[in-house]
Amino acid sequence: MEQRFMSPTVSNNEIRFVKSLERKKARDEHGMFVAEGAKMVEEAERSSFEVVKCFKAEEIGMNVMERMSLLASPSPALAVIRKPGNLEIADIESFPLPEKGLFLALDGIRDPGNLGTILRIADWFGIDAVFASPDTVDVFNPKVVQATMGAIFRVRFHYTDIALLCKSVISSGGNAYGTFLDGEDMYSKDLCIGDNGRSLVVIGNEANGISREVEESLSDRLFIPPYPPDERGSESLNAAVATAITIAEFRRRTIQITEK
């Protein structure tokens, strides 16, 4: 029979503090966030992130975990983690962006599940860094953290002005690609894949797409064609799905060049 008790090692103040981190205001104030689940906690402990404190149900009791958890169903492990210090980039021109590589920019992604999934995609395809506009959902939102399945601890992520980022990439001789319904067929277009310079892929807001300011700062417009090409069913693709398809095409071409 499961033992249910209030552990003397966890105070009510600690429980209230952890629960408060569900709110962005508290996360910003204390510079901390929460990750839940045994695998997530292990990922955090192996990463460069500082794990401030770890709680395990086997040590403190499941009733305490239930009171502390930010999820509908509490996990057997929970960690309070310090946020990295270089999250926001005010001056993108002075940021040490690598001279070459494939980068991802998110313009107003609002859905936590989408952002978490996009970070998993970025992790899978080895994206060199992910940038997001200030109005993108907080990357340390508990729903985002859980949706990353640990990718949050491996992917370089920053908030910055995406229009200025695009201009900076282009001025350095690179390309800034945006996804549009009236863009060029991605599969037939020559793409700069980041092997000889900077290549940036921009994904827009779920409802409104890429903002006008960012659109005017791009070098190329891409379109993911439907199949059959002359028949379009759904109006558009989910932001995370569009990210996966687009990044996969860039990486496919990288593999082709490597194999030649």
ABEGO torsion letter per residue (X at the ends): XBBBBBBAABBAAAAAAAAAAABAAAAAAAGBBBBBEAAAAAAAAABABBBABBBBAAAAEAAAAAAABABABBBABBBBBBBBAAABBABAAABBBBABEBBBBBBGBABAAAAAAAAAAAAAAGBABBBBBAABBBAABAAAAAAAGGAAAABBBBBBBAAAAAAAAAAAGBBBBBBBAABBBAAABBBBAGAABBBBBBBBBAAAEBBAAAAAABABBBBBBBOBAABBBBABBBAAAAAAAAAAAAAAAAAAAAAX
